């Protein structure tokens, strides 16, 4: 599964900054899951594939490209 999140410029505010115009951004992410057996599955998530620098809200800077993997076993 892939996801593209694109947002245009928008206004945001905080107590220290007041209202400011935030830049728009596009973020691309991929997610996959493999069912290896009835009880065992693996997952892989790749966030911000293009490694874009952006803030979703004033003061909250995106951490950049990230990868997450998971193993799930049901007893």
N, CA, C and O atoms as CSV, one atom per row, in Angstrom:
chain,resi,resn,atom,element,x,y,z
A,1,UNK,N,N,0.845,-1.175,0.000
A,1,UNK,CA,C,0.000,0.000,0.000
A,1,UNK,C,C,0.890,1.239,0.000
A,1,UNK,O,O,1.888,1.290,0.719
A,2,UNK,N,N,0.543,2.202,-0.778
A,2,UNK,CA,C,1.301,3.453,-0.779
A,2,UNK,C,C,0.354,4.597,-0.413
A,2,UNK,O,O,-0.861,4.510,-0.591
A,3,UNK,N,N,0.944,5.651,0.093
A,3,UNK,CA,C,0.163,6.808,0.518
A,3,UNK,C,C,0.919,8.068,0.127
A,3,UNK,O,O,2.123,8.177,0.357
A,4,UNK,N,N,0.210,9.012,-0.459
A,4,UNK,CA,C,0.777,10.314,-0.774
A,4,UNK,C,C,-0.106,11.354,-0.095
A,4,UNK,O,O,-1.313,11.414,-0.330
A,5,UNK,N,N,0.512,12.168,0.745
A,5,UNK,CA,C,-0.205,13.218,1.471
A,5,UNK,C,C,0.349,14.557,1.003
A,5,UNK,O,O,1.502,14.889,1.277
A,6,UNK,N,N,-0.473,15.316,0.302
A,6,UNK,CA,C,-0.031,16.608,-0.216
A,6,UNK,C,C,-0.898,17.705,0.388
A,6,UNK,O,O,-2.126,17.622,0.365
A,7,UNK,N,N,-0.256,18.720,0.921
A,7,UNK,CA,C,-0.978,19.833,1.552
A,7,UNK,C,C,-0.419,21.151,1.035
A,7,UNK,O,O,0.790,21.319,0.874
A,8,UNK,N,N,-1.317,22.062,0.784
A,8,UNK,CA,C,-0.917,23.392,0.339
A,8,UNK,C,C,-0.560,24.279,1.520
A,8,UNK,O,O,-0.602,23.846,2.672
A,9,UNK,N,N,-0.215,25.497,1.230
A,9,UNK,CA,C,0.096,26.450,2.300
A,9,UNK,C,C,-1.099,26.616,3.213
A,9,UNK,O,O,-2.246,26.551,2.772
A,10,UNK,N,N,-0.823,26.833,4.495
A,10,UNK,CA,C,-1.906,27.050,5.461
A,10,UNK,C,C,-1.380,27.920,6.601
A,10,UNK,O,O,-0.173,28.015,6.823
A,11,UNK,N,N,-2.294,28.539,7.306
A,11,UNK,CA,C,-1.912,29.346,8.454
A,11,UNK,C,C,-1.969,28.495,9.720
A,11,UNK,O,O,-2.858,27.657,9.873
A,12,UNK,N,N,-1.025,28.712,10.618
A,12,UNK,CA,C,-0.994,28.050,11.916
A,12,UNK,C,C,-0.476,29.079,12.915
A,12,UNK,O,O,0.099,30.095,12.527
A,13,UNK,N,N,-0.679,28.813,14.185
A,13,UNK,CA,C,-0.196,29.773,15.179
A,13,UNK,C,C,0.193,29.059,16.462
A,13,UNK,O,O,-0.247,27.943,16.737
A,14,UNK,N,N,1.019,29.724,17.228
A,14,UNK,CA,C,1.386,29.285,18.569
A,14,UNK,C,C,1.577,30.546,19.406
A,14,UNK,O,O,1.668,31.647,18.863
A,15,UNK,N,N,1.638,30.389,20.698
A,15,UNK,CA,C,1.795,31.557,21.569
A,15,UNK,C,C,3.088,32.316,21.247
A,15,UNK,O,O,3.046,33.538,21.106
A,16,UNK,N,N,4.260,31.619,21.124
A,16,UNK,CA,C,5.492,32.371,20.852
A,16,UNK,C,C,5.557,33.017,19.471
A,16,UNK,O,O,6.168,34.074,19.315
A,17,UNK,N,N,4.924,32.386,18.447
A,17,UNK,CA,C,5.086,32.895,17.079
A,17,UNK,C,C,3.936,33.750,16.585
A,17,UNK,O,O,4.129,34.577,15.694
A,18,UNK,N,N,2.746,33.573,17.138
A,18,UNK,CA,C,1.567,34.204,16.547
A,18,UNK,C,C,1.223,33.480,15.261
A,18,UNK,O,O,1.741,32.391,15.013
A,19,UNK,N,N,0.363,34.057,14.438
A,19,UNK,CA,C,-0.056,33.406,13.205
A,19,UNK,C,C,1.027,33.526,12.143
A,19,UNK,O,O,1.542,34.616,11.895
A,20,UNK,N,N,1.371,32.403,11.517
A,20,UNK,CA,C,2.352,32.401,10.426
A,20,UNK,C,C,1.842,31.523,9.289
A,20,UNK,O,O,1.002,30.648,9.501
A,21,UNK,N,N,2.349,31.759,8.091
A,21,UNK,CA,C,1.994,30.970,6.919
A,21,UNK,C,C,2.965,29.796,6.822
A,21,UNK,O,O,4.175,29.981,6.698
A,22,UNK,N,N,2.409,28.582,6.882
A,22,UNK,CA,C,3.221,27.364,6.786
A,22,UNK,C,C,3.349,26.971,5.318
A,22,UNK,O,O,2.391,27.100,4.555
A,23,UNK,N,N,4.531,26.489,4.917
A,23,UNK,CA,C,4.747,26.015,3.556
A,23,UNK,C,C,3.958,24.739,3.309
A,23,UNK,O,O,3.704,23.975,4.240
A,24,UNK,N,N,3.575,24.508,2.077
A,24,UNK,CA,C,2.944,23.249,1.700
A,24,UNK,C,C,4.002,22.154,1.595
A,24,UNK,O,O,5.199,22.438,1.559
A,25,UNK,N,N,3.552,20.903,1.547
A,25,UNK,CA,C,4.491,19.785,1.430
A,25,UNK,C,C,3.774,18.576,0.853
A,25,UNK,O,O,2.545,18.500,0.862
A,26,UNK,N,N,4.563,17.632,0.350
A,26,UNK,CA,C,4.062,16.344,-0.105
A,26,UNK,C,C,4.895,15.269,0.569
A,26,UNK,O,O,6.125,15.304,0.526
A,27,UNK,N,N,4.217,14.315,1.191
A,27,UNK,CA,C,4.899,13.213,1.883
A,27,UNK,C,C,4.464,11.902,1.237
A,27,UNK,O,O,3.277,11.682,1.000
A,28,UNK,N,N,5.436,11.030,0.952
A,28,UNK,CA,C,5.172,9.737,0.340
A,28,UNK,C,C,5.539,8.644,1.336
A,28,UNK,O,O,6.609,8.683,1.944
A,29,UNK,N,N,4.642,7.663,1.502
A,29,UNK,CA,C,4.891,6.559,2.432
A,29,UNK,C,C,4.474,5.242,1.784
A,29,UNK,O,O,3.586,5.208,0.933
A,30,UNK,N,N,5.127,4.164,2.199
A,30,UNK,CA,C,4.787,2.821,1.731
A,30,UNK,C,C,4.598,1.908,2.928
A,30,UNK,O,O,5.273,2.057,3.947
A,31,UNK,N,N,3.678,0.963,2.802
A,31,UNK,CA,C,3.454,-0.020,3.856
A,31,UNK,C,C,3.187,-1.368,3.203
A,31,UNK,O,O,2.523,-1.445,2.169
A,32,UNK,N,N,3.706,-2.426,3.808
A,32,UNK,CA,C,3.485,-3.776,3.294
A,32,UNK,C,C,3.335,-4.738,4.461
A,32,UNK,O,O,3.916,-4.547,5.529
A,33,UNK,N,N,2.541,-5.778,4.231
A,33,UNK,CA,C,2.371,-6.816,5.252
A,33,UNK,C,C,2.342,-8.165,4.548
A,33,UNK,O,O,1.695,-8.326,3.513
A,34,UNK,N,N,3.051,-9.130,5.120
A,34,UNK,CA,C,3.105,-10.468,4.581
A,34,UNK,C,C,2.582,-11.451,5.624
A,34,UNK,O,O,3.049,-11.457,6.763
A,35,UNK,N,N,1.639,-12.259,5.246
A,35,UNK,CA,C,1.084,-13.284,6.130
A,35,UNK,C,C,1.846,-14.566,5.831
A,35,UNK,O,O,1.597,-15.211,4.813
A,36,UNK,N,N,2.783,-14.945,6.715
A,36,UNK,CA,C,3.636,-16.102,6.476
A,36,UNK,C,C,2.950,-17.415,6.825
A,36,UNK,O,O,3.216,-18.451,6.216
A,37,UNK,N,N,2.081,-17.358,7.795
A,37,UNK,CA,C,1.290,-18.530,8.186
A,37,UNK,C,C,0.025,-18.017,8.868
A,37,UNK,O,O,-0.197,-16.809,8.952
A,38,UNK,N,N,-0.787,-18.926,9.346
A,38,UNK,CA,C,-2.017,-18.517,10.025
A,38,UNK,C,C,-1.734,-17.669,11.263
A,38,UNK,O,O,-2.548,-16.824,11.635
A,39,UNK,N,N,-0.585,-17.891,11.900
A,39,UNK,CA,C,-0.273,-17.202,13.156
A,39,UNK,C,C,0.837,-16.159,13.041
A,39,UNK,O,O,1.015,-15.357,13.958
A,40,UNK,N,N,1.576,-16.151,11.955
A,40,UNK,CA,C,2.763,-15.301,11.846
A,40,UNK,C,C,2.661,-14.336,10.667
A,40,UNK,O,O,2.378,-14.741,9.540
A,41,UNK,N,N,2.899,-13.042,10.947
A,41,UNK,CA,C,2.926,-12.049,9.870
A,41,UNK,C,C,4.068,-11.058,10.105
A,41,UNK,O,O,4.494,-10.828,11.237
A,42,UNK,N,N,4.542,-10.488,9.016
A,42,UNK,CA,C,5.601,-9.472,9.040
A,42,UNK,C,C,5.053,-8.191,8.426
A,42,UNK,O,O,4.204,-8.232,7.535
A,43,UNK,N,N,5.548,-7.049,8.910
A,43,UNK,CA,C,5.137,-5.770,8.325
A,43,UNK,C,C,6.346,-4.863,8.149
A,43,UNK,O,O,7.329,-4.963,8.883
A,44,UNK,N,N,6.256,-3.980,7.165
A,44,UNK,CA,C,7.309,-3.006,6.887
A,44,UNK,C,C,6.648,-1.695,6.503
A,44,UNK,O,O,5.775,-1.669,5.635
A,45,UNK,N,N,7.055,-0.604,7.142
A,45,UNK,CA,C,6.541,0.733,6.847
A,45,UNK,C,C,7.721,1.648,6.543
A,45,UNK,O,O,8.713,1.654,7.272
A,46,UNK,N,N,7.611,2.417,5.473
A,46,UNK,CA,C,8.616,3.407,5.101
A,46,UNK,C,C,7.918,4.757,5.023
A,46,UNK,O,O,7.043,4.956,4.180
A,47,UNK,N,N,8.295,5.679,5.891
A,47,UNK,CA,C,7.671,7.003,5.967
A,47,UNK,C,C,8.592,8.068,5.400
A,47,UNK,O,O,9.813,7.974,5.531
A,48,UNK,N,N,8.012,9.080,4.770
A,48,UNK,CA,C,8.733,10.218,4.200
A,48,UNK,C,C,9.867,9.744,3.274
A,48,UNK,O,O,11.030,10.106,3.453
A,49,UNK,N,N,9.497,8.939,2.299
A,49,UNK,CA,C,10.490,8.360,1.381
A,49,UNK,C,C,11.360,9.393,0.686
A,49,UNK,O,O,12.532,9.133,0.416
A,50,UNK,N,N,10.810,10.547,0.396
A,50,UNK,CA,C,11.563,11.589,-0.310
A,50,UNK,C,C,12.419,12.426,0.640
A,50,UNK,O,O,13.122,13.338,0.204
A,51,UNK,N,N,12.358,12.116,1.937
A,51,UNK,CA,C,13.137,12.791,2.978
A,51,UNK,C,C,12.959,14.314,2.937
A,51,UNK,O,O,13.929,15.069,3.006
A,52,UNK,N,N,11.707,14.742,2.825
A,52,UNK,CA,C,11.382,16.174,2.777
A,52,UNK,C,C,11.435,16.786,4.180
A,52,UNK,O,O,11.063,16.138,5.158
A,53,UNK,N,N,11.891,18.014,4.272
A,53,UNK,CA,C,11.874,18.771,5.524
A,53,UNK,C,C,10.601,19.607,5.562
A,53,UNK,O,O,10.378,20.437,4.681
A,54,UNK,N,N,9.767,19.394,6.575
A,54,UNK,CA,C,8.547,20.179,6.695
A,54,UNK,C,C,8.049,20.150,8.133
A,54,UNK,O,O,8.464,19.318,8.940
A,55,UNK,N,N,7.151,21.075,8.430
A,55,UNK,CA,C,6.476,21.129,9.719
A,55,UNK,C,C,4.983,20.940,9.474
A,55,UNK,O,O,4.388,21.669,8.681
A,56,UNK,N,N,4.370,19.958,10.154
A,56,UNK,CA,C,2.924,19.775,10.035
A,56,UNK,C,C,2.197,20.855,10.826
A,56,UNK,O,O,1.115,21.296,10.438
A,57,UNK,N,N,2.791,21.277,11.929
A,57,UNK,CA,C,2.287,22.361,12.770
A,57,UNK,C,C,3.486,23.166,13.250
A,57,UNK,O,O,4.613,22.672,13.228
A,58,UNK,N,N,3.255,24.398,13.682
A,58,UNK,CA,C,4.349,25.252,14.160
A,58,UNK,C,C,5.132,24.516,15.253
A,58,UNK,O,O,4.559,24.090,16.255
A,59,UNK,N,N,6.437,24.371,15.051
A,59,UNK,CA,C,7.306,23.777,16.056
A,59,UNK,C,C,7.398,22.265,16.027
A,59,UNK,O,O,8.151,21.692,16.815
A,60,UNK,N,N,6.658,21.588,15.144
A,60,UNK,CA,C,6.694,20.130,15.064
A,60,UNK,C,C,7.323,19.726,13.735
A,60,UNK,O,O,6.629,19.525,12.739
A,61,UNK,N,N,8.644,19.612,13.739
A,61,UNK,CA,C,9.404,19.300,12.536
A,61,UNK,C,C,9.350,17.798,12.287
A,61,UNK,O,O,9.572,17.011,13.207
A,62,UNK,N,N,9.054,17.391,11.047
A,62,UNK,CA,C,9.029,15.980,10.703
A,62,UNK,C,C,10.426,15.398,10.865
A,62,UNK,O,O,11.401,16.042,10.476
A,63,UNK,N,N,10.553,14.193,11.429
A,63,UNK,CA,C,11.874,13.624,11.689
A,63,UNK,C,C,12.615,13.135,10.454
A,63,UNK,O,O,13.748,12.669,10.579
A,64,UNK,N,N,12.033,13.220,9.287
A,64,UNK,CA,C,12.717,12.766,8.075
A,64,UNK,C,C,12.350,11.327,7.753
A,64,UNK,O,O,11.375,10.788,8.278
A,65,UNK,N,N,13.140,10.714,6.885
A,65,UNK,CA,C,12.872,9.348,6.441
A,65,UNK,C,C,12.966,8.381,7.623
A,65,UNK,O,O,13.902,8.447,8.420
A,66,UNK,N,N,11.986,7.487,7.722
A,66,UNK,CA,C,11.987,6.494,8.798
A,66,UNK,C,C,11.515,5.151,8.259
A,66,UNK,O,O,10.712,5.089,7.328
A,67,UNK,N,N,12.023,4.081,8.855
A,67,UNK,CA,C,11.596,2.729,8.524
A,67,UNK,C,C,11.194,2.013,9.798
A,67,UNK,O,O,11.851,2.151,10.830
A,68,UNK,N,N,10.114,1.248,9.725
A,68,UNK,CA,C,9.655,0.449,10.858
A,68,UNK,C,C,9.339,-0.956,10.365
A,68,UNK,O,O,8.775,-1.136,9.285
A,69,UNK,N,N,9.703,-1.933,11.155
A,69,UNK,CA,C,9.398,-3.327,10.824
A,69,UNK,C,C,8.738,-3.975,12.026
A,69,UNK,O,O,8.988,-3.592,13.169
A,70,UNK,N,N,7.900,-4.950,11.761
A,70,UNK,CA,C,7.212,-5.620,12.863
A,70,UNK,C,C,6.998,-7.094,12.575
A,70,UNK,O,O,6.888,-7.523,11.427
A,71,UNK,N,N,6.942,-7.851,13.659
A,71,UNK,CA,C,6.619,-9.282,13.605
A,71,UNK,C,C,5.431,-9.488,14.534
A,71,UNK,O,O,5.427,-9.013,15.670
A,72,UNK,N,N,4.431,-10.196,14.042
A,72,UNK,CA,C,3.265,-10.472,14.870
A,72,UNK,C,C,3.036,-11.976,14.895
A,72,UNK,O,O,2.934,-12.627,13.855
A,73,UNK,N,N,2.959,-12.508,16.102
A,73,UNK,CA,C,2.678,-13.923,16.301
A,73,UNK,C,C,1.465,-14.034,17.201
A,73,UNK,O,O,1.463,-13.503,18.311
A,74,UNK,N,N,0.436,-14.716,16.736
A,74,UNK,CA,C,-0.769,-14.898,17.533
A,74,UNK,C,C,-0.758,-16.285,18.149
A,74,UNK,O,O,-0.580,-17.289,17.459
A,75,UNK,N,N,-0.949,-16.321,19.450
A,75,UNK,CA,C,-0.934,-17.610,20.160
A,75,UNK,C,C,-2.295,-18.255,20.151
A,75,UNK,O,O,-2.467,-19.342,20.701
